[in-house]
Amino acid sequence: MKQLSIQFTLLLILLFSSSLQAQDKYMDNHSCSECHEKIYEEYQESAHVKGYFNDELHRAIADKVSTKKYDCATCHTPMADNIEALINGDARPDKSNKTHTDAISCFFCHTIAYVKKAHKKNINIKARQAENYKPTLYGLLDNPDDSDKHSSSKNPVYGKKVCMGCHSHKLNDNNVTIFRGMGEQQDSIKCIECHMPEVSGGAEKMDKRARGRHASHKFLGIYDKEFRAKGLDINISTTANTIEIKLTNKMGHPLIIQPARVKYLEVKVLRDGKEIWKNYKKEPNEDKKVFFEYRFKDKEGKKVIIPATAYSGEANNLEAKASKTVSYSVKLQKGDVLKATMFVRFAKQDCQSVVSLKDEIFKKAHVMKEVSKKVKDYIKKNQYK
C-alpha cells in the first residue's frame, strides 16, 4: 500500500509539472476564443490577423526584398519562436508553425511590457515570464479578471505607447524612411480612440463584473469602406471660372503611410449628364498636386519601386490634421455638377509592375470619399452658389 501511495504521489507531481510546462508555452489565437469569443471574432476581421501566409501583397513584397531573410518578422510575425533565424536568413516562414501563422497575435500584443524608441524602428520589449508559471497578459482594464490560462494586469503602456512599437516609423539600412505612421510627439491614445472604439459587450464571454463595454478588436482601417470615409473632408467652392477644392486630413497620421499605396483626387464637371472636364486626361498621376504617394530612388537617382534598398525618398503627403487647397480654371455654367472623389489603391500600379498579385482587391481603385456640388443661381459678380 505504501509503495502504491508513493507511485500515486509521483504521478501527481509528474502531471502537475507537465501542466505547468504546458502553461509556459505560447498561447495561440484560437485558445483566446474560449473566453473572449466576441473579441476573437472581431480580431478575425482585422488587419492584425494577416501575415506572410494570408496577405498576398505583404508576401510578394517580402519575397521581392529577399527570398532568404524575412526582416519583416519583427512586426508581421513577432511571436515567431525562431524570430532571429527568420531575420538573419537561417529560416523561412513555416506554415505548420502556429507562432508564424498567427501573424500579429493576441499573445504578442498583450505581453508588450514597454516600447523603446529607436532611430530605425521602435522596439517592443516583451514581458519576461517566470518559468513554469502561467503568463501575465496586459491591458487597460482596472482590476482585470484572471483565468486558468493567464494572470491579468493593467499596464500604462496600453494607454500611451502600445501602437508605437510597430506603427511609428521604419527606416531602411540606408536611413531612408519607408514607413511613417506617427510623429515623435504622438502617443497611442488617439490611435485607440479611433481604431478601437468602444462597443457593447463585455471583454469576456462570461462578463463577471457586468462591464458591458469593450474596445473593438477589428482595428478598423483603410479596408473598411465606412471607416475610411471618415478620415477626410472635401469641400468644393466655385466662381464662374474657377473650381476650388479644400482637402482636410482629419486623421491623426499622414494621409499616406504605406509606400505600396496611393491616394488621389479625381475632379469632374458634368453638364447635362456628360463629362466635359476632368483634372487629368489618362492617368491620375498627371495631376501631381493631388496624387499622394511615396517616391524612392537608388544610388544613381533612378526610380525604385520596392524601398528596402532605396538611397533617397520623398512623399507628396497631407500631414495629420492638415489641409490643402487646389484650384482649377474651368468655365462653369448654371446646372453644372461637380464631383470630387478621393480614391485609394491598396497596391499602386508601380508596385504591381514588379510583383504579381492575383487578388482583385489590389487591381482597382476604391472610393475613399466622394462629394458633389451643383452650380445653381448666379448670386453676385463671378460667384455661383
C-alpha positions in Angstrom: 0.0 0.0 0.0 2.9 2.4 0.9 4.5 1.7 -2.4 1.3 2.4 -4.2 0.9 5.7 -2.4 4.4 6.7 -3.4 3.7 5.9 -7.0 0.5 7.8 -6.9 2.3 10.9 -5.4 5.0 10.7 -8.1 2.3 10.5 -10.8 0.6 13.7 -9.4 3.9 15.5 -9.3 4.6 14.5 -12.9 1.1 15.6 -14.1 1.4 18.9 -12.2 4.8 19.5 -13.7 3.5 18.8 -17.2 0.6 21.1 -16.7 2.9 23.9 -15.6 5.2 23.3 -18.6 2.2 23.5 -20.9 1.1 26.8 -19.4 4.5 28.2 -20.1 4.1 27.6 -23.8 2.8 30.1 -26.4 -0.9 30.7 -26.2 -2.2 30.7 -29.8 -5.0 32.9 -31.1 -7.6 30.2 -31.0 -7.1 29.5 -27.4 -8.2 33.0 -26.6 -11.6 32.5 -28.2 -12.6 30.1 -25.4 -13.1 33.1 -23.1 -13.0 36.1 -25.4 -15.3 34.9 -28.1 -16.6 38.2 -29.4 -13.2 39.8 -29.3 -11.8 36.8 -31.2 -14.5 37.2 -33.9 -13.6 40.9 -34.2 -9.9 40.1 -34.5 -10.6 37.7 -37.3 -11.8 40.6 -39.4 -8.8 42.8 -38.6 -5.5 43.5 -40.4 -3.7 42.0 -37.4 -4.8 38.6 -38.4 -3.0 38.9 -41.8 0.6 37.8 -42.1 3.0 36.2 -44.6 0.7 33.3 -45.5 -2.6 35.2 -45.9 -1.6 38.7 -47.1 -0.7 38.4 -50.7 0.8 41.9 -51.1 2.9 41.6 -48.0 4.3 38.1 -49.0 5.0 39.3 -52.6 6.9 42.4 -51.4 8.8 40.4 -48.6 9.9 37.8 -51.2 10.9 40.5 -53.6 13.1 42.1 -51.0 14.7 38.7 -50.1 14.0 35.1 -50.5 16.4 34.3 -47.7 15.9 36.9 -44.9 12.5 37.7 -43.5 13.2 41.0 -41.8 9.5 41.9 -41.7 9.1 39.3 -39.0 9.8 41.9 -36.3 6.3 43.3 -36.8 4.5 40.8 -39.1 5.4 37.6 -37.2 6.5 39.0 -33.9 5.9 35.9 -31.8 7.9 33.5 -34.0 9.8 31.1 -31.8 12.8 31.4 -34.2 12.5 35.1 -35.0 16.2 35.7 -35.0 16.7 32.9 -37.5 14.0 34.4 -39.7 15.6 37.9 -39.6 19.1 36.5 -40.2 18.1 34.3 -43.1 18.6 31.0 -41.3 15.0 30.1 -41.6 11.9 30.9 -43.6 8.2 31.3 -42.5 6.7 27.9 -41.8 3.1 27.2 -42.5 3.0 24.4 -39.8 4.3 26.7 -37.1 1.5 28.4 -35.1 3.8 31.2 -33.9 4.3 32.1 -37.6 0.7 31.7 -38.9 -0.9 33.6 -36.0 0.7 36.8 -37.5 0.2 39.7 -35.1 -1.2 37.6 -32.4 -3.3 38.3 -29.3 -0.5 36.9 -27.1 2.1 39.2 -28.7 0.1 42.4 -28.3 -0.9 41.6 -24.7 2.6 40.8 -23.5 4.3 44.0 -24.5 5.8 45.4 -21.3 7.4 48.5 -22.8 8.2 50.2 -26.1 11.7 51.6 -26.6 12.1 54.5 -29.0 14.9 53.9 -31.6 16.2 55.6 -34.7 15.4 53.0 -37.4 12.3 51.5 -35.8 10.9 51.3 -32.3 11.4 48.1 -30.3 8.7 46.2 -28.4 10.1 44.9 -25.1 8.3 41.7 -24.2 7.4 40.8 -20.6 9.7 38.1 -19.1 7.6 35.3 -17.6 8.8 33.2 -14.7 9.4 29.6 -15.8 6.6 27.2 -15.1 4.1 30.0 -14.2 1.2 31.0 -16.3 1.8 34.2 -18.2 0.5 37.6 -17.3 -1.4 39.4 -20.0 -1.6 43.2 -20.0 -4.3 45.6 -20.9 -6.1 48.8 -19.8 -8.8 47.4 -17.6 -9.0 48.3 -13.9 -8.9 45.2 -11.8 -9.0 42.7 -14.7 -10.0 39.1 -14.1 -7.5 36.2 -14.0 -8.3 32.9 -15.7 -6.9 29.4 -15.7 -4.8 30.3 -18.7 -3.2 33.6 -17.6 -3.0 36.2 -15.0 -4.1 39.8 -15.9 -2.7 43.2 -15.1 -3.2 46.8 -16.0 -0.2 48.4 -17.7 0.0 52.1 -18.6 1.9 51.2 -21.9 -1.5 50.3 -23.3 -2.8 53.8 -22.9 0.1 55.7 -24.4 2.7 53.5 -26.2 1.3 50.1 -27.3 0.9 51.1 -31.0 4.3 52.8 -31.3 6.3 49.7 -31.5 5.2 48.8 -35.0 3.1 51.7 -36.2 5.5 54.6 -35.6 8.2 54.6 -38.3 10.6 52.3 -40.2 13.9 53.3 -41.9 15.8 51.0 -44.3 19.6 50.2 -44.0 20.3 53.5 -45.9 18.4 55.6 -43.3 15.6 56.3 -45.7 12.1 56.4 -44.2 10.0 53.8 -45.9 7.1 53.9 -43.4 5.8 56.7 -41.1 2.5 56.4 -39.2 3.2 58.5 -36.1 5.1 61.7 -35.2 7.7 61.7 -32.4 5.5 63.5 -30.0 2.4 61.4 -30.6 1.2 58.6 -28.4 -1.3 55.7 -28.8 -4.3 57.3 -27.1 -5.8 58.8 -30.2 -5.0 55.6 -32.2 -7.0 53.6 -29.7 -9.9 56.0 -29.6 -10.2 56.0 -33.4 -9.3 52.4 -34.4 -10.6 50.6 -31.3 -13.8 52.4 -30.4 -15.8 51.1 -27.5 -18.6 48.7 -28.5 -21.3 46.8 -26.5 -20.5 43.6 -24.7 -18.0 42.6 -22.1 -14.4 41.7 -22.8 -15.1 38.1 -21.7 -17.8 35.5 -22.7 -18.8 35.4 -19.0 -19.0 39.1 -18.1 -18.4 38.6 -14.4 -18.3 42.2 -13.5 -21.0 43.4 -15.9 -18.7 45.9 -17.6 -20.9 45.8 -20.6 -18.4 47.5 -23.0 -15.1 46.7 -24.6 -12.6 48.1 -27.1 -13.3 46.7 -30.6 -10.6 44.5 -31.8 -11.5 44.9 -35.5 -8.7 47.5 -35.6 -10.7 49.4 -38.2 -8.7 50.9 -41.1 -8.4 51.7 -44.7 -10.0 48.4 -45.9 -13.3 49.3 -44.2 -15.4 51.4 -46.6 -17.3 53.4 -43.9 -14.3 53.9 -41.7 -12.0 55.3 -44.4 -14.6 57.9 -45.5 -14.4 59.4 -42.0 -10.8 60.3 -42.4 -11.1 63.1 -45.0 -13.2 66.2 -45.7 -13.6 67.5 -49.2 -15.1 71.0 -49.7 -15.9 72.5 -53.1 -16.3 76.1 -53.9 -16.7 77.8 -57.2 -16.7 81.0 -59.2 -17.8 81.4 -62.8 -14.3 80.4 -64.0 -12.7 78.5 -61.1 -13.2 75.3 -59.0 -11.5 75.4 -55.6 -11.2 72.2 -53.6 -10.1 72.1 -50.0 -8.9 68.7 -48.7 -8.7 68.3 -44.9 -7.0 65.2 -43.4 -9.0 64.5 -40.2 -6.7 61.6 -39.2 -4.1 61.7 -36.5 -1.5 60.4 -39.0 -0.4 61.4 -42.6 -2.8 60.7 -45.5 -0.3 58.2 -46.9 1.5 55.8 -44.6 2.2 52.6 -46.6 4.6 53.1 -49.6 2.8 50.5 -51.6 -0.4 52.5 -51.6 -1.5 55.6 -53.4 -4.4 58.1 -52.9 -5.5 60.5 -55.5 -8.2 63.1 -56.2 -10.4 62.9 -59.3 -12.4 66.1 -60.2 -15.1 66.1 -62.9 -17.5 68.6 -64.3 -20.7 67.1 -65.7 -23.0 69.1 -68.0 -26.4 67.6 -68.9 -25.1 64.3 -67.6 -21.9 64.3 -69.8 -18.4 64.7 -68.6 -17.0 67.9 -70.1 -13.8 68.3 -68.0 -11.6 66.2 -65.7 -8.4 67.1 -63.8 -6.4 64.6 -65.8 -6.6 63.0 -69.2 -5.5 59.4 -68.9 -3.7 58.7 -65.6 -4.4 60.2 -62.2 -0.6 61.0 -61.6 -0.9 63.7 -64.3 -2.3 65.9 -61.6 0.6 65.7 -59.2 -0.8 68.2 -56.7 -3.4 65.7 -55.6 -1.6 62.4 -56.3 -0.4 61.3 -52.8 2.4 58.8 -52.7 5.9 57.9 -51.5 8.7 58.1 -54.2 12.1 56.5 -53.9 15.4 56.5 -55.8 18.5 54.3 -55.9 22.2 55.5 -55.6 22.2 56.7 -59.2 18.9 58.6 -58.8 16.8 56.1 -60.7 13.3 55.2 -59.6 12.9 52.4 -57.1 9.6 50.7 -56.5 10.4 48.5 -53.5 12.0 50.8 -51.0 14.1 48.4 -49.0 17.3 49.3 -50.9 16.4 53.0 -51.7 19.0 55.7 -51.1 16.6 58.6 -51.0 12.9 59.1 -50.7 10.2 61.8 -50.7 6.4 61.9 -50.4 3.6 64.1 -51.6 1.5 63.8 -48.4 -1.0 65.6 -46.3 0.1 65.6 -42.7 -2.2 64.8 -39.7 -5.0 67.4 -39.3 -3.6 69.4 -42.2 -5.5 71.0 -45.1 -4.6 71.6 -48.7 -6.4 73.8 -51.3 -6.1 73.3 -55.1 -7.7 75.4 -57.8 -8.6 74.7 -61.4 -9.6 77.1 -64.2 -12.8 75.9 -65.7 -15.6 78.0 -67.2 -18.8 76.9 -65.5 -22.5 77.2 -66.2 -25.6 77.1 -64.2 -26.7 73.5 -63.8 -23.1 72.0 -64.0 -22.4 69.2 -61.5 -19.0 69.0 -59.9 -17.8 65.7 -58.5 -14.7 65.3 -56.3 -13.6 61.8 -55.4 -10.7 60.6 -53.4 -9.6 57.1 -54.4 -7.2 54.7 -52.7 -5.3 51.9 -54.3 -4.0 49.3 -51.9 -1.3 48.4 -54.3 -0.3 51.2 -56.7 0.2 50.4 -60.3 4.0 50.9 -60.0 4.0 48.3 -57.3 2.0 45.9 -59.4 4.6 46.2 -62.2 7.2 44.5 -60.1 5.2 42.0 -58.0 2.5 39.6 -59.2 -0.9 40.0 -57.4 -4.0 37.8 -58.1 -6.5 39.2 -55.6 -8.9 41.6 -57.3 -8.8 44.0 -54.3 -5.3 45.1 -55.4 -6.2 45.6 -59.1 -8.7 48.5 -58.8 -9.2 51.9 -57.1 -11.5 52.1 -54.2 -13.5 55.2 -53.2 -12.4 56.8 -50.0 -14.8 59.7 -50.2 -16.9 61.4 -52.8 -18.8 64.7 -52.7 -20.7 66.6 -55.4 -22.0 70.1 -55.9 -24.4 71.6 -58.4 -23.9 75.1 -59.7 -27.1 76.9 -59.0 -28.2 80.5 -59.3 -25.8 83.4 -60.1 -25.9 85.5 -56.9 -23.2 88.1 -57.4 -20.4 89.0 -59.8 -18.5 85.9 -60.8 -20.0 83.9 -58.0 -22.3 80.9 -58.0 -23.9 79.1 -55.1 
